[in-house]
Amino acid sequence: MALRKTKRKKKQYFRDLRELIARLEQTGNLHRISARIEKNSELMPLVKWQYQGLADSQRKAFLFENVTDPQGKTYDCRVVVGALGASRAIYKLALGAVDADGPNSVAQRWSHALSHPIPPRLVRGGPVKEVILKGKEISRPNGGLFRFPIPISNPGFDGGPFLTAPYVVTKDPDTGIANIGTYRCMIKGPDKTGVSVSPAQHIGIHFHKCREKRITLQAAIVLGCSPAVGLASVTKIGYEQNEYAVAGGIAGEPIRVVRCETVDLEVPATAEIVIEGEIPTDMMEPEGPFGEYTGYMGGKLMNGVFLVHCITHRRNPILQMFTEGVPSESGIVRKMGYESALYKLLKHDCNIPTVIDVTLHESSGSRKYVVIRMKKTNPAQPWQALQAAVAFDPSHGKILVTVDEDIDPEDANSVNWALSFRMQPHRDLKITTHKFAGLDPSAAPPGSSHTEARFPSPTGCSALLMDATRKWPYPPVALPAKKYMEGAKAIWEKLGLPPLEPKMPWYGYSLGYWSAEDEQNAEWAVKGEYRRVAERLKKQGTKL
């Protein structure tokens, strides 16, 4: 009797933030906090302790269910932090790459999403329309944005509460193509926030186009939705690509969107909170300070102003926040997304098949320090990769290094080893200019003008490109050969010694400059046949 074939059911992606939170809890990746937590002085410091005291593998998301303000006010709103990237495991879960095989599963999933976008689907309504606030409900002293427990990220230093996980939706006024980006937003009142409109970001391009047309820039801020949208918002995606379509590529189905109430934009139908409004293009005002991705306080900057016209949200909404700093959740999310985007650019778009992987170091805010690992087949490939990577984005990439396949790009010691002994500065180093500062405090002294701080005259900031790959065959790595290290490891474990976490290189191996005679001498030495080695060396001697 023939077996009946059953169609395998497609695994459902997360339709909203709540489904992701449920999965985080099921997998042991969530702290549910029911105790009363004060939003300004306690909430973010509690979360940030895990970045200062725990390894990546031990970090989890936090869901705060009982949040108060300094006066004891309670909120009909919960706060979640770390849901997209408290750890690398959580990022993979949010991306849907947990079951994927291989070390590059994240890059492969991103590559597929970028190459197979699925346009969003417009629907009539959704949970985000359960509550609609307009007029006096927005402008009254305790209304609007003050209805939500927006915390202070760095109490003692930040100038106020900031939205740290806003997915800001704007449209190019010429093409109508939507962009979704994550830009810091300082709360300035119930109906007003600051918003970064840096000219190096897509929102800045939209802002300046609208300014030339003498019109305001319509915008919508999405707080909490399907993780696919959040991941697309944070990752660097091409200007002509619609982030909703890329998010659809991640989800494997269209993102359902609804029209806004007061602006000509679409937002996720299952979003937790949406803030609608406009950004005037004839004015800016100081915004900040705020603890930035650099690990330093970002000072007051002249930024845009977002004027709130309408807020829609789900009943009992969940406010999503990121942590910033070094290390932080936003650093993990940027790292994983940018690494994947750069990997696709180099390996596929720029046709460099020898690229193995790309790493952005968290210590650089996952922006400035880029390591490209490759198994080069000709000396031009490292420079092809370096020059393509430095051109990827004006504010990304300050120190860029290519390394060989035996170097662990995540391990600073391994990379430093390559820098120390596989490159010569006069030959393997180049400096390029006209880079954008991107809040880098080394660009200009505090108090410098807005223009000078972001693009110092006359040629902006610079980037350092280094080819730290081997230029010729090298002697072997000076460690015992693999079989001896494996044998010693078995003894180590049998003795009950502390668990080992091997780092590359953990055994010796040939790098091309090692003869058959050298190999034989080493084997004789292990067997105790030292005299045979000595006799061979004696025959090779010479009189002076």
HELIX and SHEET records of a PDB file:
HELIX    1   1 LEU A   17  GLN A   26  1                                  10    
HELIX    2   2 LEU A   43  GLY A   53  1                                  11    
HELIX    3   3 ASP A   56  GLN A   58  5                                   3    
HELIX    4   4 ARG A   88  LEU A   95  1                                   8    
HELIX    5   5 SER A  105  SER A  115  1                                  11    
HELIX    6   6 PRO A  127  LYS A  129  5                                   3    
HELIX    7   7 LYS A  136  SER A  139  1                                   4    
HELIX    8   8 GLY A  144  ARG A  147  5                                   4    
HELIX    9   9 HIS A  202  LYS A  213  1                                  12    
HELIX   10  10 PRO A  227  VAL A  234  1                                   8    
HELIX   11  11 GLU A  243  ALA A  251  1                                   9    
HELIX   12  12 GLU A  329  LYS A  344  1                                  16    
HELIX   13  13 LEU A  345  ASP A  349  3                                   5    
HELIX   14  14 GLU A  362  SER A  364  5                                   3    
HELIX   15  15 GLN A  381  VAL A  390  1                                  10    
HELIX   16  16 ALA A  412  PHE A  421  1                                  10    
HELIX   17  17 PRO A  425  ASP A  428  1                                   4    
HELIX   18  18 HIS A  450  ARG A  454  1                                   5    
HELIX   19  19 LYS A  482  LYS A  494  1                                  13    
HELIX   20  20 ALA A  516  VAL A  526  1                                  11    
HELIX   21  21 TYR A  530  LYS A  539  1                                  10    
SHEET    1   A 4 LEU A  30  ILE A  33  0                                        
SHEET    2   A 4 ALA A  61  PHE A  64  1                                        
SHEET    3   A 4 ARG A  78  VAL A  81 -1                                        
SHEET    4   A 4 ILE A 318  MET A 321  1                                        
SHEET    1   B 2 ILE A  37  GLU A  38  0                                        
SHEET    2   B 2 VAL A  67  THR A  68  1                                        
SHEET    1   C 3 ARG A 121  LEU A 122  0                                        
SHEET    2   C 3 ARG A 256  ARG A 259  1                                        
SHEET    3   C 3 GLU A 266  PRO A 268 -1                                        
SHEET    1   D 5 VAL A 131  LYS A 134  0                                        
SHEET    2   D 5 LEU A 301  HIS A 313 -1                                        
SHEET    3   D 5 LYS A 192  VAL A 195 -1                                        
SHEET    4   D 5 CYS A 185  GLY A 189 -1                                        
SHEET    5   D 5 PHE A 162  LEU A 163 -1                                        
SHEET    1   E 6 VAL A 131  LYS A 134  0                                        
SHEET    2   E 6 LEU A 301  HIS A 313 -1                                        
SHEET    3   E 6 ILE A 273  ILE A 279 -1                                        
SHEET    4   E 6 LEU A 217  LEU A 223 -1                                        
SHEET    5   E 6 TYR A 167  LYS A 171 -1                                        
SHEET    6   E 6 ALA A 178  GLY A 181 -1                                        
SHEET    1   F 3 VAL A 131  LYS A 134  0                                        
SHEET    2   F 3 LEU A 301  HIS A 313 -1                                        
SHEET    3   F 3 GLU A 285  GLU A 287 -1                                        
SHEET    1   G 2 PHE A 290  GLY A 291  0                                        
SHEET    2   G 2 MET A 297  GLY A 298 -1                                        
SHEET    1   H 5 VAL A 355  LEU A 360  0                                        
SHEET    2   H 5 TYR A 369  MET A 374 -1                                        
SHEET    3   H 5 ILE A 399  VAL A 403  1                                        
SHEET    4   H 5 CYS A 461  ASP A 467  1                                        
SHEET    5   H 5 LEU A 429  LYS A 435 -1                                        
END                                                                             
